[in-house]
Amino acid sequence: MIRRTLAVVALAAGALAAVSGSPFRAERATIDVAQLAHAVAVEEDHVTALELAQWIRDRKPGLRIIDLRTAAEFAEYHVPRAERIAFEQLLGTPFRPTETIVLISDGGAHAAQAWVFLRALGHRDVYFLRGGLGEWLDEVMSPSKPTDLTRYFGGMPRPHANGAVTAETIRRRGC
Amino acid sequence: MNALVVAVGIGIAFGFALERAGLGDARKLAGQFYGTDFTVLKVMFSAIVTAMLGAYWLGRLGVVDLSQVYVPETWFLPQLAGGAIFGAGFVLAGLCPGTSCVAAATGRGDGALVMLGMFAGVLGSGLAFDAFRGFYESTARGALTLPQLLGVPYGVVVCAVVVMALLAFTIAEKLEARA
């Protein structure tokens, strides 16, 4: 009798779930415009490519790098330790409160838009790569003057040769 | 530190529940594979359905922010291989990692031996890790969930899993009655 009752309760709860919408807070997100404007004004909304490279090299705890580009673009080249999440799936992606999220897109626009969404959902420690993947390639992988970071990530200074991945071969084909 | 204390508490509660369900007995667990005793399926699937319904409704009612709940990442082929190895070990030993601890804690020698084998396996894997690191890190899919994978709403997946569980329980009871 108890088992039958529990089964009925579970079935009812499951059936109601099917028509009750998403359990995520995305639909209830709120935007504090003043707070976002302040973050932009004091440049707490983004990181530079060199800052990101430093974080990766220093193994910054909780760092999570999200690449919003297409699967083909990601397969062609991506920042080390980056994981690809499609833009439309980002809002349903779970992030831990202790994580530092860095968003990457080709030119930076999509990443900046995603930054607004994640901030609206309450994520505090979130940034976008200012100039997108192009900045990473220009500043870290193939700068005019190589740095320790360039060598660390296996980049080479311009002018380049041997078909190496550079900003000239992969950059800004979209947002 | 608090998380560790909570983890110990949850672990003890989990072990207690497994023991009370009779899952410290290798014969009972092996019965799952021979189709004579479906206690494992019933206990584990009940736990899944309970946790799933709780998570869904707590999230839906705004009590818990589900986006803050950690979802383990998926590595498709390595986890498939791991599952096969786990299953082979399970049927061979008659115990899985959790139930071997339960069996050992209740004084069963087979439980202690399985734990020993398990730790030997962990040590061996760790020492040989470089040899299969490439495979271990292959086919990464990120934090994948069924609603994302199937492209259907979260609530529909919840409902489908409940129906699946109830069907599984019904079939299991019938099979047990025949055995």
Contacts between the chains, C-beta under 8 A, distances in Angstrom:
chain1	res1	chain2	res2	distance
A	7	B	166	5.7
A	7	B	169	7.5
A	10	B	49	5.8
A	10	B	53	6.5
A	10	B	162	5.3
A	10	B	165	7.4
A	10	B	166	7.1
A	11	B	162	6.0
A	11	B	163	7.4
A	11	B	166	6.4
A	13	B	53	4.9
A	13	B	57	6.7
A	13	B	162	7.3
A	14	B	53	6.8
A	14	B	158	5.6
A	14	B	159	4.2
A	14	B	161	7.5
A	14	B	162	3.2
A	14	B	163	6.8
A	15	B	159	5.7
A	15	B	162	7.9
A	17	B	53	7.4
A	17	B	56	5.3
A	17	B	57	7.3
A	17	B	60	7.6
A	17	B	154	7.9
A	17	B	155	4.0
A	17	B	156	8.0
A	17	B	158	4.1
A	17	B	159	5.5
A	18	B	153	7.6
A	18	B	155	4.8
A	18	B	156	5.0
A	18	B	158	7.1
A	18	B	159	3.8
A	19	B	155	6.8
A	20	B	60	5.7
A	20	B	155	5.4
A	21	B	60	7.3
A	21	B	153	7.4
A	21	B	155	6.5
A	22	B	60	7.9
A	22	B	153	6.8
A	22	B	154	5.5
A	22	B	155	7.4
A	23	B	55	7.4
A	23	B	56	5.0
A	23	B	57	7.5
A	23	B	58	7.9
A	23	B	59	3.2
A	23	B	60	4.2
A	23	B	66	5.3
A	23	B	154	5.9
A	23	B	155	7.5
A	24	B	59	6.6
A	24	B	66	5.4
A	24	B	67	5.6
A	24	B	154	7.4
A	25	B	59	7.8
A	25	B	62	7.4
A	25	B	65	5.5
A	25	B	66	7.6
A	25	B	67	6.3
A	26	B	67	7.4
A	28	B	62	7.3
A	83	B	140	7.2
A	83	B	142	5.1
A	84	B	142	7.1
A	85	B	142	6.3
A	89	B	148	5.9
A	92	B	67	7.8
A	92	B	145	7.6
A	92	B	147	7.3
A	92	B	148	6.3
A	93	B	67	7.5
A	93	B	142	7.9
A	93	B	143	6.3
A	94	B	66	7.1
A	94	B	67	5.2
A	94	B	68	6.8
A	94	B	69	5.6
A	94	B	70	6.4
A	94	B	71	4.8
A	94	B	143	6.1
A	95	B	67	6.5
A	95	B	68	7.2
A	96	B	68	6.6
A	96	B	70	5.5
A	97	B	68	5.8
A	121	B	67	6.5
A	122	B	65	7.5
